[in-house]
Amino acid sequence: MSAPGAARGVAEHLTDLLDGLAALAPVDLGLAEAVGRVLAVDVAAAVAVPRFDHAAMDGYAVRAAECAAGEPLPVVAAIGAGAAGPSELESGAAVRIMTGAPVPPGADTVVPFEATVQTTDARVRLPADVRGGAHIRRAGEDVAAGEVVAAAGDILDPRTAGLLAATGTARVTVHPAPRLVVLTTGSELVPAGTDPAHLAPGAIHDSTAVILAAEARALGVEVVHRGPVGDDPEAFLVLLHDAVRSADLVVTTGGVSAGDHDVVKAALAGRAGFWFGQVAVRPGRPQGHGVLHVDGEHGRRAVPVVNLPGTPAASYLTFQAFVRPLLAVLSGAAPEVTTQVPLAAAVRRPPDRTLLLPARYDADGRAVPLPGHVGHSQRLLAEAELVLVVPPGADDLPEGARIGAIEVARASAVHPDGGRGGKRDR
């Protein structure tokens, strides 16, 4: 633990934030609605896939051994997909069968139409070298009945949802999307889109509200923005206490430093359960957090409150480091949100604090730190594909070194690269 008055390390701060936090209570959702959520229980196949032996091609279901003589076989029935066929294939006969139709008992192969010759007397000539077992998909060869198809802790994706539907599942038990309230503060802030001609001297468009809400929404979180609220502690507390009633997590921005108008710190410092201080991170050194309790329909519950600094770059980058792990836990996932990536260039690191660096991938999948002032440039944020978490140290990290990184949320619009791009090379 850090000494009183000293800056906390990043790991210590995150551990404190996560203390006592648990996944939200599971809910039952339809498959399409549950995509993107974390499964709370295993899901087993109610039926096998395929459920029965069926034809993999249009053709004739026969016994392979009965084709060796090369004599035409009588066609005694026809089976389409979804239809029931004969209870048993007659000896020395063929059944016309369509793709997906159940193979009649006794048949051990399907001969495609294009390999046969239809005669004029309802008989079919088949090749003499028919191979047993061809063009039949066997029951359970894809998924066996009772097999666990998706495990608790998995994030349900569209493809697995389709597989679950095929195995007879319509609804699943998942952890719901966390409800996040972003509450921005600062008398200088005005809503984005305010006519520049009517801006007061010193006014700034509230971009922090947009970037944090958009980031969280792209991560699958339900988000509401409140504010901006001015530098009035009482007005701030009214909004905050209203926000926690419909939130699983509240993030405030601004007002956490040591200035004359730090409204969040003025309103909450000294309250039981709240901490304000310095974290050894750049940008975003001033931080705060605590818990508010609210009565709900299921009893009294604790709502975490995370207090981030107000500059857009600092709030966004520390949102990645400190808020995303909380959202992951509430969602039922593990708090670890970093991945290891190789550096495309050497990185200088400070000796006494963690550095959060916006970066992009190069063509080889290596991380390229973006040039510019990391503490203030919003252009860097707009260009970033990931945030490098550079630990403190005396030596530079060399090219090729592997480092922890947080991939930022990506737009989900239809795009040939899956939304990873979205920006033209400049």
C-alpha positions in Angstrom: 0.0 0.0 0.0 1.3 3.5 -0.8 2.4 5.8 2.0 -0.1 8.5 3.1 0.1 11.4 0.7 2.0 9.4 -1.9 0.6 8.6 -5.3 -1.0 5.2 -5.5 0.3 2.7 -8.1 -2.0 1.8 -10.9 -2.4 -1.8 -9.7 -3.2 -0.7 -6.2 -5.8 1.7 -7.4 -7.5 -0.8 -9.6 -7.5 -3.4 -6.8 -9.3 -0.9 -4.6 -11.8 -0.1 -7.3 -12.6 -3.8 -7.8 -12.9 -4.6 -4.1 -16.3 -6.1 -3.4 -17.5 -5.7 -7.0 -19.5 -8.6 -8.4 -21.3 -9.6 -11.6 -24.9 -8.3 -12.0 -27.6 -10.9 -11.2 -28.4 -13.1 -14.2 -31.5 -12.6 -16.4 -33.2 -14.8 -19.0 -33.1 -13.5 -22.6 -33.9 -14.6 -26.1 -30.9 -15.6 -28.1 -30.8 -12.6 -30.4 -31.2 -10.2 -27.5 -28.5 -12.0 -25.5 -25.8 -11.7 -28.1 -22.9 -9.8 -26.6 -23.7 -10.8 -23.1 -21.8 -13.2 -20.8 -23.4 -16.5 -20.2 -24.1 -17.2 -16.5 -24.7 -21.0 -16.9 -23.6 -23.7 -19.3 -25.9 -24.4 -22.2 -26.2 -28.0 -23.4 -27.7 -29.3 -26.7 -31.3 -30.3 -26.3 -31.1 -32.2 -29.5 -28.3 -33.5 -31.7 -27.1 -31.7 -34.8 -28.0 -33.2 -37.2 -31.0 -34.7 -35.4 -31.2 -37.6 -37.8 -29.2 -39.1 -40.6 -29.9 -37.0 -43.7 -28.9 -36.6 -47.3 -26.0 -34.2 -48.0 -26.9 -34.0 -51.7 -29.9 -34.4 -54.0 -29.8 -38.0 -55.3 -30.8 -41.6 -54.6 -30.6 -43.4 -51.3 -29.5 -47.0 -51.9 -27.6 -49.9 -50.5 -24.1 -49.6 -51.9 -23.7 -53.4 -52.3 -26.8 -53.6 -54.5 -25.2 -51.3 -57.1 -22.3 -53.5 -57.9 -24.2 -55.5 -60.5 -24.8 -52.4 -62.5 -28.5 -53.2 -63.0 -31.1 -50.4 -62.9 -33.0 -50.2 -59.6 -36.6 -49.4 -59.2 -37.4 -46.0 -57.6 -40.0 -46.8 -54.9 -40.4 -43.5 -53.2 -39.4 -39.8 -53.0 -38.4 -37.9 -49.9 -38.2 -34.1 -49.6 -36.7 -32.1 -46.7 -39.0 -32.1 -43.8 -40.9 -35.1 -45.0 -41.0 -38.7 -43.6 -39.8 -41.5 -45.9 -40.4 -45.2 -45.9 -39.8 -47.0 -42.6 -37.3 -49.3 -44.4 -35.6 -49.3 -47.8 -36.8 -52.3 -49.8 -34.2 -54.7 -50.9 -32.9 -54.0 -54.4 -34.7 -50.5 -54.6 -33.8 -46.8 -54.6 -35.4 -43.8 -53.0 -35.3 -40.4 -54.6 -34.1 -38.0 -51.9 -33.5 -34.3 -51.5 -30.8 -32.5 -49.5 -31.7 -32.5 -45.8 -34.3 -35.2 -46.0 -34.0 -38.2 -43.6 -32.2 -41.2 -45.0 -34.5 -44.2 -44.8 -33.3 -47.1 -42.6 -31.4 -49.7 -44.6 -29.9 -47.2 -47.0 -26.2 -46.7 -46.5 -25.3 -44.2 -49.2 -26.6 -41.4 -51.4 -25.7 -41.3 -55.1 -25.9 -37.7 -56.5 -28.3 -37.2 -59.4 -25.5 -36.3 -61.8 -23.9 -39.7 -61.4 -27.0 -41.6 -62.4 -29.1 -42.2 -65.5 -32.9 -42.1 -65.2 -34.5 -44.8 -67.4 -38.0 -44.5 -68.9 -39.6 -47.2 -66.6 -39.2 -45.5 -63.2 -35.9 -47.1 -62.7 -32.5 -45.6 -62.2 -29.1 -46.8 -63.4 -26.3 -46.2 -60.9 -22.5 -46.6 -61.2 -21.1 -49.9 -60.1 -18.5 -48.4 -57.9 -20.8 -46.7 -55.3 -19.0 -46.2 -52.0 -20.9 -46.9 -48.8 -21.5 -44.0 -46.4 -21.1 -41.3 -49.1 -23.1 -38.0 -49.0 -24.9 -38.8 -45.7 -24.6 -36.6 -42.6 -24.9 -38.7 -39.6 -27.0 -37.8 -36.5 -24.9 -36.0 -33.9 -21.8 -35.7 -36.1 -21.8 -32.0 -35.5 -23.1 -31.8 -32.0 -24.2 -34.6 -29.7 -27.4 -34.4 -27.6 -26.4 -33.2 -24.1 -23.1 -31.8 -25.2 -22.2 -28.4 -23.6 -22.3 -26.1 -26.6 -21.5 -22.8 -24.8 -20.0 -22.5 -21.3 -20.6 -20.1 -18.5 -18.3 -17.1 -18.8 -18.4 -17.2 -22.7 -19.5 -14.1 -24.5 -22.4 -15.1 -26.7 -21.7 -14.2 -30.3 -24.0 -14.4 -33.3 -22.6 -17.7 -34.6 -22.9 -19.5 -31.3 -26.4 -18.1 -30.9 -27.2 -19.8 -34.3 -25.7 -23.0 -33.1 -27.7 -22.9 -29.9 -30.9 -22.4 -31.9 -30.0 -25.4 -34.0 -29.6 -27.5 -30.8 -33.1 -26.6 -29.6 -32.4 -23.6 -27.3 -34.4 -20.4 -27.6 -33.4 -18.6 -24.4 -30.3 -18.4 -22.3 -29.3 -17.1 -18.8 -26.8 -14.2 -19.1 -25.5 -11.3 -17.1 -27.3 -8.2 -18.3 -25.6 -5.1 -19.8 -24.4 -2.8 -17.1 -26.2 0.5 -16.8 -23.7 3.4 -16.8 -24.3 7.0 -16.1 -21.7 9.5 -17.2 -22.0 12.8 -15.3 -19.8 15.6 -16.6 -19.0 18.7 -14.6 -17.5 22.1 -15.2 -19.0 25.6 -15.6 -17.0 26.0 -18.8 -18.8 23.1 -20.5 -21.7 23.5 -22.9 -23.4 20.7 -24.8 -21.8 19.5 -28.0 -23.4 21.3 -31.0 -24.0 24.6 -29.2 -23.8 27.4 -31.7 -20.3 28.8 -31.6 -21.7 32.2 -32.2 -23.4 32.0 -28.9 -20.6 30.6 -26.8 -19.5 32.6 -23.7 -15.9 33.5 -23.3 -14.1 30.4 -22.0 -16.9 28.0 -22.9 -15.9 24.5 -24.2 -18.0 22.0 -26.0 -18.5 18.9 -23.8 -16.7 16.3 -25.9 -15.9 14.1 -22.8 -19.6 13.2 -22.5 -19.7 12.1 -26.1 -16.5 10.1 -26.2 -17.2 8.2 -22.9 -20.8 7.5 -23.7 -20.0 6.4 -27.2 -17.1 4.2 -26.0 -19.3 2.5 -23.4 -22.2 2.0 -25.9 -19.8 0.4 -28.4 -18.7 -2.0 -25.6 -22.4 -3.1 -25.2 -23.1 -1.0 -22.1 -26.4 0.9 -21.6 -25.4 4.5 -21.2 -27.1 7.7 -20.0 -25.4 11.1 -19.9 -26.2 13.6 -17.2 -25.0 17.2 -17.2 -22.9 19.1 -17.8 -23.4 20.5 -14.3 -21.6 23.6 -13.2 -19.3 24.1 -10.2 -22.1 23.9 -7.7 -21.7 21.1 -5.2 -25.4 21.0 -4.3 -26.5 20.9 -7.9 -24.0 18.2 -8.5 -25.2 16.1 -5.6 -28.8 16.4 -6.8 -27.9 15.0 -10.2 -25.6 12.3 -8.7 -28.2 11.0 -6.3 -30.8 10.9 -9.0 -28.3 9.1 -11.3 -27.5 6.3 -8.9 -31.1 5.2 -8.8 -31.0 3.9 -12.3 -27.3 3.0 -12.6 -25.0 0.0 -11.9 -22.0 2.3 -12.2 -21.6 6.1 -12.2 -18.6 7.9 -13.8 -18.1 11.6 -13.1 -15.6 13.7 -14.9 -13.8 16.8 -13.7 -13.6 18.5 -10.3 -11.2 16.0 -8.7 -8.0 18.0 -8.4 -6.9 20.8 -6.0 -8.4 23.8 -7.7 -10.8 26.5 -6.5 -13.8 25.0 -8.4 -13.3 21.2 -8.0 -17.0 20.5 -7.5 -16.8 16.7 -7.3 -14.1 16.7 -4.6 -15.9 19.5 -2.7 -19.1 17.5 -2.7 -17.8 14.0 -1.9 -14.4 14.3 -0.1 -14.8 13.3 3.5 -17.8 11.1 2.9 -17.6 7.6 4.2 -16.4 5.2 1.5 -14.9 7.9 -0.8 -11.2 8.4 -1.6 -9.6 11.3 -3.5 -5.9 11.5 -4.3 -3.1 10.9 -6.8 -2.5 7.9 -8.9 0.9 7.3 -10.5 -0.4 7.5 -14.0 0.0 9.9 -16.9 -2.3 11.4 -18.0 -5.0 11.5 -15.3 -3.1 11.7 -12.0 -6.0 13.1 -9.9 -8.6 10.4 -9.3 -11.4 9.5 -6.9 -13.9 6.8 -6.2 -16.4 5.6 -3.7 -19.8 3.9 -3.3 -23.3 5.2 -2.8 -26.2 3.1 -1.6 -29.7 3.2 -3.0 -32.9 1.3 -2.2 -34.3 -0.6 -5.2 -37.0 -3.1 -6.0 -34.7 -6.0 -4.9 -33.4 -4.3 -1.7 -30.6 -2.0 -0.9 -27.7 -2.0 -3.4 -24.3 -0.4 -3.6 -23.5 1.6 -6.7 -19.8 2.3 -7.4 -18.9 5.9 -8.4 -15.6 6.5 -10.2 -14.3 10.1 -10.4 -12.2 10.8 -13.4 -10.3 14.0 -14.3 -12.0 16.4 -16.6 -9.7 16.8 -19.6 -11.0 14.6 -22.5 -7.7 12.8 -23.1 -7.1 12.1 -19.4 -10.7 11.0 -18.8 -10.8 8.7 -21.8 -7.5 7.1 -21.2 -8.1 6.5 -17.5 -11.6 5.2 -18.4 -9.8 2.5 -20.4 -7.5 1.6 -17.5 -9.9 2.0 -14.5 -13.5 1.8 -15.7 -13.4 -0.9 -18.3 -12.3 -3.5 -15.8 -15.3 -2.6 -13.6 -17.7 -2.8 -16.6 -16.2 -6.2 -17.4 -16.8 -7.6 -13.9 -20.4 -6.2 -13.8 -21.0 -7.9 -17.2 -19.8 -11.3 -15.7 -16.4 -11.3 -17.3 -12.9 -11.2 -15.9 -11.5 -7.8 -15.0 -8.4 -8.3 -17.2 -8.9 -6.1 -20.3 -5.4 -5.9 -21.6 -3.7 -8.0 -24.3 0.0 -8.4 -25.1 1.3 -6.7 -28.2 4.8 -6.2 -29.7 6.1 -2.7 -30.0 7.0 -1.4 -33.5 9.3 1.2 -32.0 11.2 1.9 -28.7 9.1 3.6 -26.0 10.6 5.9 -23.4 9.0 5.3 -20.0 8.9 7.5 -16.9 10.6 6.2 -13.8 7.8 6.9 -11.4 4.4 6.4 -13.1 2.5 4.3 -15.7 2.1 5.9 -19.1 -1.1 5.5 -21.1 -0.2 5.9 -24.8 -2.6 6.0 -27.7 -1.3 3.7 -30.5 -2.2 2.1 -33.8 -1.3 -1.3 -35.4 1.1 -1.5 -38.2 0.8 -3.9 -41.1 2.5 -6.6 -39.1 0.2 -6.2 -36.0 2.8 -4.3 -34.0 1.8 -1.3 -31.9 3.0 2.1 -33.1 2.7 4.9 -30.5 1.1 8.0 -32.0 3.2 11.2 -31.9 1.8 14.2 -30.0 0.9 15.4 -26.5 -0.8 12.5 -24.9 -2.4 14.6 -22.1 -4.3 17.0 -24.3 -4.6 15.9 -28.0 -8.0 14.6 -28.9 -6.8 14.0 -32.4 -4.6 11.2 -31.0 -7.7 9.6 -29.4 -9.5 9.8 -32.7 -6.6 8.0 -34.5 -6.0 5.3 -31.8 -6.8 1.6 -32.1 -5.3 0.7 -28.7 -4.0 2.2 -25.5 -0.5 1.0 -24.5 -0.1 0.6 -20.7 3.6 1.4 -20.3 4.9 0.5 -16.8 7.4 2.7 -15.0 11.0 1.9 -15.3 14.5 3.3 -15.7 15.1 1.8 -19.1 13.4 2.3 -22.4 11.3 -0.5 -23.8 13.0 -1.7 -27.0 11.4 -2.3 -30.4 9.8 -5.8 -30.3 9.2 -5.8 -26.6 5.7 -7.1 -25.7 3.6 -4.8 -23.6 0.1 -4.7 -22.2 -2.4 -2.8 -24.3 -6.2 -2.2 -24.2 -7.9 -2.3 -27.6 -10.4 0.6 -27.8 -14.0 0.0 -28.8 -14.7 -0.1 -32.5 -17.7 0.9 -34.5 -20.0 -2.0 -35.4 -21.4 -0.8 -38.7 -21.2 -3.1 -41.7 -17.7 -2.8 -43.0 -15.4 -5.2 -44.9 -12.8 -5.1 -42.2 -15.3 -5.7 -39.4 -15.1 -2.1 -38.2 -11.4 -2.2 -37.4 -10.6 0.4 -40.0 -12.8 3.4 -40.4 -10.0 5.8 -41.1 -8.1 6.3 -44.3 -4.3 6.3 -44.3 -3.0 9.9 -44.1 
